[in-house]
Amino acid sequence: MPSDRPDPTLQLPPEEMRALGYRVVDLLVDHFSGLAALPVSGGAGRDEMEARLREEAPAEGVGWEAALERARRDVFGPMSHIDHPRCFAYVPSPGNFVGAMADALASGFNPFAGAWAVASGAAEVELVTVDWLRAICGLPEGAGGAFVSGGSMANLTALAAARHRRFGTGDFSRAVVYASDQAHSSIVRGARVLGFAPERVRLLAPDEGLRLDPAALQRAMDDEAAAGLVPFCVVASAGTTNTGAVDPLAEIAALCRAAGAWLHVDGAYGAAAALTDRGRALLAGLGDADSVSMDPHKWLFQPIECAAVLVRDAHALRDAFRHVPEYLKDSDLSHEEVNFRDWGVQLTRGLRALKLWMSIQTFGLDAFRAAVDRGITLAEVAEAELRASPEWEVLTPAQLAIVTFRYRPAGVADGELDALQRRIAAETTRGGFAMLSTTELGGRAALRLCTINPRTTDDDVRETVSLMARIGREASGR
């Protein structure tokens, strides 16, 4: 209950803190244990949300019970569940309860994870967990990195380190960044933020497998060099968002070495697959990269925000970002200690590593390996179900837990097929049983399933394909 007088210390009595904590845990347990029975999709329009939540900041508090109930109803009620076992849209984020509790601990203890002097345990956990990710990716000992908010920031940080390593604070106007046109949008956005002119980012047409074509890359780099430009950085994808395609990393790494170009591998989605035998084979050459981005909040099952940037020479991060003003010199006393504020953009930064560290401590890396492998298998289940019916056309086979396809019934004109795919996706999602998204491949609308949630069952996949087929038949008048 709200008190008669405001408390300027912003403290609850211990018994109320416990009551609030127990209630939050109950809500989370109910969420994790009952998620599969909920509709996967939800939301509300802007007008409805304005009516629910728009108000002046209250001068007097209503108490934690009322505030929590309102959050449960109006914040966490109208939302889609990207951790739902039948969320196949985009790249889902199937977190886990231990990670959520670790986030609560990190928020409550509130370590300043930018300076060793004030949070040595936090810094060491980040060092250790980064090294686990380094080993998964096959980077050599001595490589390092840091946790950041997401893949976009990881890619930006890697590009900044690469630029500084090559050009320092000098002119980089002739530097060219190369990627496939299937690369994540964060590459173009990050290059823009760093000051690269649009014409200095070359998005090359992919090969038939929608992978960066080494021959096309070589020609482009030769042409740029002949024109007096600098082939500076190549961004290869370890699992594209569209199709899960993996660029030929080993071959591209060899081209980069010959040209003196930095190789960054965007593994935000797919690098975690290197945990498995199948994934490691697909990702051959990942360990040859100069930098790698990873998103544990995707395929390592952590709550958002949890990503990492890994660099073959960790000094490249420190060289690019270190700046010590006079008010930080007290905490800059030893080169043996790591101040993560020097390894990226953020000075004030939270302990993002704790959730992954606690999850691996709790379940063991073998459990994560099996969970990742499960996602790869589920996409193969989906592909088999699609190929069993002539109604479906598989566009790209199951690879790194993504399969793309089209509903293509007899008698429907080609010009009507794009709209049909989008209608199937929209109606499937609107119904709440499953959530999926479309993309475009070769100028054609395509459906896709991303199957990384380890709590997804084979029946979840088969029933979703069956539902999409029913919607397709009704929409096409069959």
N, C-alpha and C positions, 0 to 999 in steps of 0.2 A: 504494500500500500504506500502511496506517496506520503511523505512526512509533512507536518505542518509548516516546517521551515526549510528553505533550501540548504543543502549541505555543500559549502564551497570546497570541501576536500574531495568531493566526487567519490566518496567511499560508501560501500554498503557494509552493514554489520556482517561478521563472519557467517552467521546462520543464514542470512539472506544470500550471500555469495554462494554458499553450498546449495541452497534451494534453486537458485538460478542455474548453477552448473549442472545439477542433476536433471533439471527440466530440459536444458539444451541437449544433454547426452541422450535423454529419452527420445527427443525429437529426431536426433540423428540416427539412433538405433532403429526407430520406426521407419525412417527414410530408407536406410540400407536394406533392412529386412523385408520391406513391403514394396520396394520399387517396381519389381516386375509386374505387380498387379495394377499399377497406376497407368493412366494414359501417358504415352511418351511425350506427346506434344501438348503445348498449352500456351497461354498468353492472353493478352487483352489489348484493345486499342488505346491510343494515346488519350482520347477523351475519358475513357473509363479510368485509366491510371491517374490522370490528373484529378478526377473526382475522388479517387481513393486516398491519394497521398499529398496533394498540393495543399499547403498551409503555411502560415507564418511559423517560425521556430517558437515552440511553446515556452513561455516565460517560466511556467511552473511544470515540473515533471509529473507524469502520470504513474510512475512506478514501473519497475522492471516487468511485472506480470503483464500489465496492459501493453507495454512496448513490445515484449516478446510475442504476445498473441497477435499483435498487429503485423509484426514481421512475418510470422508464420502464415498469416492469412493473405496479406497484401503484397509481400515481397517474394516469398517462396511459393505462394500459391499459383499465381499466373506466370508460369514458366515452363519451358520444355526441359526435359531431363536428359542432358547429354551423357549421363552415366547409366541410362536405362539399357537393359540388355537388347532392346530392339531399336536403339538409336543407331542407325547406319549412315547418317548424314555427315557430310563434311569429314572431319576427323574427330570422332568422339573423345571425351575425356572421362574414362571410367575409373574414377578415383577409388580409394579404399579407406576404411574407417580409421586405420592406424595413422595414415597420412593426415586425415582430418584432425585427429587428436594431437598429432605433432604440431600442426599449424596452430592449434589452440595454445599449446605450451609455448611455442615461439612467440605468439602474440602476448601471452600473459607475462612471461619472464622478460620479454622485450629487449633482447640483447642488441647492442649496436654492432652489427656484424661487419663493420667497415674497418675496425682497428683491433689488432691483437691485444693491445694493452688493456682494453676494457671488456673483451670477450674472447679470451684465448680458447675456451672450449668450443665456442661457435666457430672460430676460425679453423681449428683443427678438424672438426667434423666436416667442414666444407672442403678442406684439403683432402681428407680421406675419401669422401664421397666422389669428388671430382676424379680422384685417382681410380676409383672403381669404374667410372664411366670411361676413362682413358683406356683401361685394360679391355673393356668390352669392345671398344672401337679399334683396338690393335695399334694404338699409337705407342711410341716408345716411352720407356721410363725417362723422366725428365720433362715430358710434356705436362702441361697444366692447364688451368682454366678457372672459371668462376661461374657461379649461379646467377642467372638474370631472370627477367620476368617471363619471357617467352621466346619463340623462335625468331620473331622479327627483331628483337633486341639482340639476340645471339648473333644473327647474321650481320646486323649493323656493327656490332662490336668487333667481329672478325674482320669486316671490311676496313674499319678504322685502323685496326692493328696492322693489316696488310699495307694500307696506304702509308702509314707512318714508317713502317720498316723499309719501304722502297723510296719514299720521297721526303721523309722527315717533315719539317714544316715548310718545305719548298713547293715549287710549282708542280702541280699534277694535272695540268690542263690537257696534256697529250696522252694521259693514261686511259686505257680501255679495259672495261670489264666485260667478260663474255659469259653467256649462259644460254641454255635452251629456252625456247618460248614456252616450255612447260614448267620452267622454274617458278618458284613461289613469288607472289607479288611483292613480298618484303624485300626482295633483292633490288628491284627497281626503286622502291620507296627508300630503302636504306642508302642507295647510291645518290639519290636526290638529296637526302638530308646531309650527306657528306660533301655535297658540292660538285658532284660529277654532272657534267652537262648531259642532257638526254641522248645526244648522238654518241656519247662515249660509253653507252651501255648497249652492247650488241646482243640481241636475242635471236639466236640462230634457229632455223627450221630443224626439227628433230628427224631422226631416221624413222623407218617404218614401225619400230617398236616404241616410238615417242621418247627416244633417248637422245641425249646430246651426241651428235655425230662427230667422231674424232677427225674424220677427213674434212668435214665442213669447218670444224674449228681450226684445223691446221691452215686451211686456205685463208680463213679470215685473219688469223694472226699474221700470216705472211704478208697479206695485203696491207694490214695496218702498219706493220714494220716498214714496208716499202714506201708507205706514204709519210713516214717520219713520226708515226705515233708509237706508243709504248704498249705492247700487249702485257698488261699488268697483272690481271687477276682473272681466273676462271672459276665460276661457281658451278659445281656439278651437284646433281640431285641424288640423294640416297633414299629414294621413295618419293615420287612426285605426288602431290595432293590429288591430281586428276585420276591417275591410273596406278600409282604405286611403282612406276617405272624407275629403274636404277640405271643411271648413266654408267658407261664403261669406265669405272674409276681408275683401274690400273693403267689403261691405255692413255687416259687423259692426264694422269699423273706424269707419265713419261713425256708427253708433249710439253707439259708445264716445266718440267726440269730442263728440257732442252731449250726452252724459250726464256728461262729465268723468270717465269710467271708464278705467282702465288696460287695454290689450289685450295679453295674453300669448298668443303662438302656440306651442303645443306641436308643434314640428316635429322632435322627437327622431327619429322614423322618416322622415317624408317631406320635410323641408325641403331635403335634398340634391338632390331631383329638380328644384329650380330651376336646376340646371346645364343642363338640357336644354330644348329648345323646348317639348316636350309638357308637361313638368313645370312650366315657368314659366307656361304658360297656365292650368293647373289651380290654381296657387298665386297667382294674381293677387291683389294686396293684401297679400302677405306683408311687403313693405317698409313697410307702414303701421303695423306693430305697434310697441308700446312695448318689447317684449322677445320674444325667440325662443329656444327651446331646440333644440339639434341634437346628434345622436349620430354622430360620424364612425366609431364602432365598429360601426355598422350599415351604412348605405348609402354610406359613404366608405371601407369596407374596411380598417378599422384594428383592431388587437387591443384587446380590453377592457383597461383602462378608458380611454375617450376620448370625452368629450362637451364641449359648450360652451354657455354662456349668453351671449346677445348682448342688449345694451340700447341703445335708441335714444339715450339720454343716459347715457353711461358713468359720469358723476358719481353717478348713482343708486346704483350698486354701492358706490362709495367712501363715499358718505354713509351707507349702511346698515351697512357692515361695518368701517369704519376705526376702529381703537382702538390707540393707541401707548403701551404701558407704558414705564416708565423703562429697562428693559433692551433696548428696541429703538430708542431715540432715536438711537443712533450710525448706524443704517442708514436714517434718515428725514431726509435732508439736503436734498433738492431736489424741487420739484414737477415738474420736467422728467422725472424718472425715475419709473418705475412699479413700485410694490411690490405684487405680486399678492396678498399676504396681506391687503391692504386691500380686495380686490374679492370676497371670499367668506368662507366659514366657516373654511377651513383656514389655519393659520399655516405649519406645515411641509407643503410640497406638492412633488410631483415634477414633472418636465418632461414632461407629457402631450402637449404640442404637437409634440414632436420627431418622433414617428412619422408624423403627418400631414404635417408640413413636409418630411421626408425623402422620403416617398412621392410627394408632388407634385413635388418637385425631381427625383426619379428618372424618373417616368413622364410628367409633364406633365398639366396640367388637362384637356386634350382627351381623354386616355386615360380619366380618371375620368368625363368627360361621356359617352363612349361606353359605359362599363361601366354607368353608371346607366341609360342609355337601353336597354341590353340587358335589364335587369331588367324594365322596363316592357313590352318586347316579349314576353318569356317568359311573362308572365301572360296576354297576348293569345293566345299559342300554346296555353296550357292551356285558356283559355275556348273557343277554336275546337274543340279536341279534345273537350271536354265536350259542346258543343252538337251535335256530329256524331252523338251517340247518344241515343236517347229514354230511356235508363236514368238520365240525369243531369238534374237541375234546377239551373240556375244561379240563385243567389239574388242575388248582386251581381256586376255585370260587372267585368272586369279594370280596376283603377284603382290607379295607383301601385304596380304589381307585386304586387297581392293580388287573388285571385278566391275567392269563396265559393260553395258548391254542396252539393247533397245527392244521394245515391244513392236513386233513387225507382223501383224496378221495379214492374211491374204485379202486382197481387195481394197486395201487402204492406199490411197495415192501417196507417193513420196512427199509431196508438199504438205500433207497433213500429219506426217509422222512426228515432226518436232513438237507440235502442239500436243500431240497425244502423249509423248513422254512426260511433258511438263504437267499435264493433267493427272497422269498416273501418280507422279510424285506428290502433287498438291493434295489429291484426294486421299492417298495413303496416309500422309502426314496429318491431314485434318481429322481423319477418323480416330487417331490416337493409338492405334495398335502398334504402328511402327513409324519411324521417321527416316526419310531418305531425301537426298538432294540430287539435282541434275548437274551436268556440266556440258561442255561442248567439245567434241572431238572431230577434227576435220570439218568444222563448220556445221556439224549436226548435233542436235540435242541428244544427250545420252543419260541414262540412269546409271547410278553407281551404288554399290554397297561397300562400306568400310566396316570390317568385322572384328575390331580389335578387343572388344569387351570379353574378358574371359568368363563372364557369367552368362553369356549368350549360349543358348542350346542349339543343336541341329534343328530341332522343331521350330525354334524361333525363326531361323533362316528359311526353312521350307514353307512355313505358314505365311511368311512375308511375301515370298515369291508367288505363292498361290493367291494371296490377296491382290497383289499387283496385276496378276493375270485376269482376275474377275473384274477389276476396275477397267482394265484395258478392253475386255470384251464388251462390257456395257457401254464404254465410251465410243467404241467403234461400231456399235450396233450389231454385234455378233451374238 
